[in-house]
Amino acid sequence: MSDQELPLDSIFLTAEGRAVLESLSEEEIAVLKAVQRRIDEAAGDVEAHLMGASFW
């Protein structure tokens, strides 16, 4: 699973954390995407940025 397909940025994860993301099932990824969509909808236009990374 590439970082482009996930609704979160793995830049701050350890190698072990990235391995976990890469092992997620399609169903788990769908849940992450659904959570991200709901958070985005609730947040409106407000988004924080720090050193080029987005936090949600």
C-alpha positions as CSV (number, residue, x, y, z in Angstrom):
1,M,0.0,0.0,0.0
2,S,1.6,3.3,-1.0
3,D,1.4,6.4,1.1
4,Q,-0.6,8.0,-1.7
5,E,-3.5,5.6,-1.1
6,L,-3.6,6.2,2.7
7,P,-5.5,9.0,4.3
8,L,-2.5,9.8,6.6
9,D,1.1,10.8,6.3
10,S,3.6,8.1,7.3
11,I,6.6,10.5,7.4
12,F,6.7,10.5,11.2
13,L,6.3,6.7,11.6
14,T,9.0,4.3,12.5
15,A,10.0,1.5,10.1
16,E,7.8,-0.8,12.2
17,G,4.9,1.6,11.9
18,R,5.2,1.9,8.1
19,A,5.3,-1.9,8.0
20,V,2.0,-2.0,9.8
21,L,0.5,0.4,7.3
22,E,1.8,-1.7,4.4
23,S,0.1,-4.8,5.9
24,L,-3.4,-3.2,6.2
25,S,-6.2,-5.0,4.5
26,E,-8.5,-3.2,2.0
27,E,-11.2,-3.2,4.6
28,E,-8.9,-1.5,7.2
29,I,-7.9,1.1,4.6
30,A,-11.5,1.7,3.8
31,V,-12.2,2.4,7.5
32,L,-9.3,4.8,7.7
33,K,-10.5,6.6,4.6
34,A,-14.1,6.8,6.1
35,V,-12.7,8.3,9.4
36,Q,-10.6,10.8,7.5
37,R,-13.6,11.8,5.4
38,R,-15.8,12.4,8.5
39,I,-13.1,14.4,10.2
40,D,-12.6,16.5,7.1
41,E,-16.4,17.1,6.9
42,A,-16.5,18.1,10.6
43,A,-13.5,20.4,10.4
44,G,-14.7,22.5,7.5
45,D,-12.0,24.7,6.0
46,V,-9.6,24.8,9.0
47,E,-6.4,22.8,8.6
48,A,-3.1,23.0,10.4
49,H,0.3,22.7,8.7
50,L,3.7,22.3,10.3
51,M,6.8,21.8,8.2
52,G,4.8,20.8,5.2
53,A,2.9,18.1,7.0
54,S,-0.9,18.1,7.5
55,F,-2.4,17.1,10.8
56,W,-6.0,15.9,11.2
